[in-house]
Amino acid sequence: MNQKYLITAIEDKIALVTINRPDKGNALSPEVLTEIGDIFTDLNQREDVHVIVLTGSSKIFSGGFDLESVQTLRRESNEAFTALFHRAYRSIMFCAQPVIAAIEGAAIAGGFDLTLMCDIRYAAENSKFSQREVLLSLVPMFDPLWRVIGMGPAKEIALTGRIFDAQEALRLGYVTKLFTPGTVLSSVMEIARTMASYDRMCMMEIKRFAHNAMNNSVDGAMKMHEWLFRTYVGSDDNRERIKKLLESLKKK
């Protein structure tokens, strides 16, 4: 796949997707958004990919939409652009495999939303976050933010448009863990390597289960888990992994 603004490397069942537009702060132009939608649509179909890592540069994840492009839009003809970035977002959110965001520097507005679409977020201690859309008379991606950090904090972030630091992002539960600047990607790749050793279909089912649980009753979620558990318990892979675990415990 011919890509100008993304660098994609696949190795050991891990796909590393890097936004590469350093001269523009990794801004999300229509071309970048098109490439994101294309690559995640492609990775979604690849059986040799168990885990996907999405990252930017060591200085900035993404500063958001390319404002020079957005400034040329007119409300009566904005359908194509709106559909374009929603395609990019959805390609990440509904990608079958788990997607991890490795964040260094700022993730602002549309760049923040890219991290929001990921399943797991790890960040550098000096990272910055913000939904800045309200400053430009735009409505931010409020959902699924409120599902991640709660309704009150999500409304405050969306309505104020303020920038918050990595420590607050950690307290809110938006990011799972912080790393020393310069070590985020290597640390995340180590986590991804462990995840990539797991059963691919099992992880895909966990992700699908998590999405469905958002709109399901507790009773419905438990019934779904019962069915999923029955699908995997007693399988050859399940028994083999139990055997290896028990053998490793005996050595301790």
N, C-alpha and C positions, 0 to 999 in steps of 0.2 A: 504493500500500500504506500503510495507516494505521499509523504508528509513534509510540510515546510516548517511548521511551528510546533510539532510534537516530535519527541524522540522516544521510540518504543524499543525495548529490549526484552526478549523472552528467554529465560534460562531457568532450569530446575523447577519447572511448573509455575514460575512467577513471571508476571508481565509487569515491567516497570515503565510507566508512562510519565514523561517529563515535559512540562510546558516550557517551550524554548523560544521566547520572544523577549530577550533581555533588554533590548534597546527601548522597549515600550512597557517595561515593568510587567511583562507577561500579561498585558491587557488582552481581553477577550474580544477580538475583532470577529466579524462574521466568518472569516477564513479559519480562525482558531476554533470557533464553536463548531464549524462544519467538521473539522478534523477530529475533534473530541467525540462528536456523535458517531462518526465513521469508525474510529478505532474501537470504541467500547461496544458498538454493534458487532464488529468483527470478533473481538475477544470473547463476547458472550457465547459465540458458537464454537470456540476452540476447546476441545477436550484435553489438550495438553497444558492448559492454563488452569491452575487451582486457585490462585490468589492474584489480585491486581494491586499494585502500589501506584498512587497518583501523587506527583510532587511538582514543585517549581524549581527555582534556583535557591542557592544558599542565602540570598539576600531578600527575595520576595517570592511568595507563592503565586499570588496574582493580585494586581491592583483593581480588578473588576473589568467591566465593559470598556471597550475602546470608545471613549466619549466623543472623539472626532467623528466616528461612524454614527453613533447614536444621534448626534446633533443634526445630522442630515435627514433624519426620519421625520415624517409627517403622520399625524394621528390617523388620517384617512387611508394611509397605505403602510401601516406598520405590521400587518399580519405576518408577512414572511419572516421578519426579524424575530418577532415574538415566538413564532413556531420554531425557528432555528435554535434559539437558546433553550427552549423547553425540550426540544429533541436532545440536545446535549445533556441537560440535567437528567432527563429520564433515562438516557442510555447508561448513566452511572448508577442512579438510584435503583433501577430495575435490572441491572446486569446480574446474571445468574450467580456469578462468583462473588465472594466477599471483596470489597474494595477498601483499601486503607489509604488515608491521606497522611502524607509525611510533610509537615508544614514548617517552613522556616521563613522568618520575616513576616510581612503583612499578608493577610487574606481579607480583602476588603470588597464589599458589595457583591458583584458577580463572582469574584474570587472566593469570598466567604461562602457563597451559595454552592460553589463546587465542592468545598469541604463538607458542607451540610449534606450533600448527596451521598457521601461516603459512609460506609458502615462503621468504621473505626477511625478516630482521629488522634494522631500523636503530633506533638509540636515542640519546637525549641522554646527555651525559657524566655527568649526575647521576642517571641511572635506577638503580633497585634491582630485584632479582629474587629470587624464592624459591619453592620448593615447600614450603609450610608444612603440608601435610595431615597429616604424621606427628604433629605437635603435637596434633592433634584426633582421633587414632586413626582416621585415614583413609589410604587408599593413594593416592599421587599418580599422575599420568599418566607412568609411567616410560618407556613406549614410546609415541612415538618419541624421547624425550629422549636415550636412550643411542645412538641412531643418529646424532644430531646432534653430540654432544660426546664420545662414547665411554663404554664400560661403567663404568670406574673413577670418573670424575668424576660421572657420572649417579647411581651408587649413593651416593656421598658426599653429594650435594646432596639426594637423596630421603630418606636415612636421618638426616641431621642437621637438615633443615628450616631451615638457616641462610640468612640474607639475604646476597647477594653483590652487588657493585657492577658498574657498566657496564664498567669496565676489565677485571675478571675475566671478564665475559661475552664481551668481545671476545677475550681470550686463549684462552678455551675454544672459540671459534668459534661461540658461540651467536648473537651479533650480528655482522653483517658490517662495520659502520662506525659510529663515534660522531660526533655533531654537537653543536655548542654549544647549550645549552638555549635553547629558543625558536625554533630554526631547523630542527628535525627535520622537521616536516610540509612546509614549503616545499621543503626539500632532497629529501625523498622524492617529492614531487609532480613535481619536475624529472626525477628518475630514471624515474618512472612515465610521464611524457610521452614520454620516449625509447623506453621499452619499448612503449608503446601504438602507436608508429609501425611496429612490427614486424608480421610476419604472425601473425594471431590463432591460426590452426590450428597453425602451427609451434610457438608457445609452449605451446599446450595439449598437443601431442605431447611436448615436452620435459618438461613436468610429469608426464605419464602415464609416460613413459620412466623418470623418476627414481623414481617410486613402484615401478614394476615391478623396477627394478634392485636395490632393497633385498632382494628375495626371489628373485633370479635368479643363475645361475652367470655367470662372466665370459664363457664361451662363448655362453650364451644371450643375455646383454646385447649382445654384439658382433653376433650374428645379428639381434637386434632393431634395432640401430642401422643395420645394412646395409639392412634393409628400409625404415626411416624415411628414410634418406639418399636412397635411390632414389625415394621418394615425392615428394621436394622438388627434388632437383637437376635442372636443366634446365627447371623450370617457368617460365612467363611471368614470374611475380613474382621468382623467383630470378635470371633473366637480366637483368631490368630493374634490380634492386638492384645487381648486379655492374657493369652499365653505368654507373650513377650513381657508384659507388665509384671506378671507374677514371677517370671524368671528373674527379672531385674530386682524385684523386691527381696527375693531370696538371697541375692548377693550382698545386700546391705547389712 
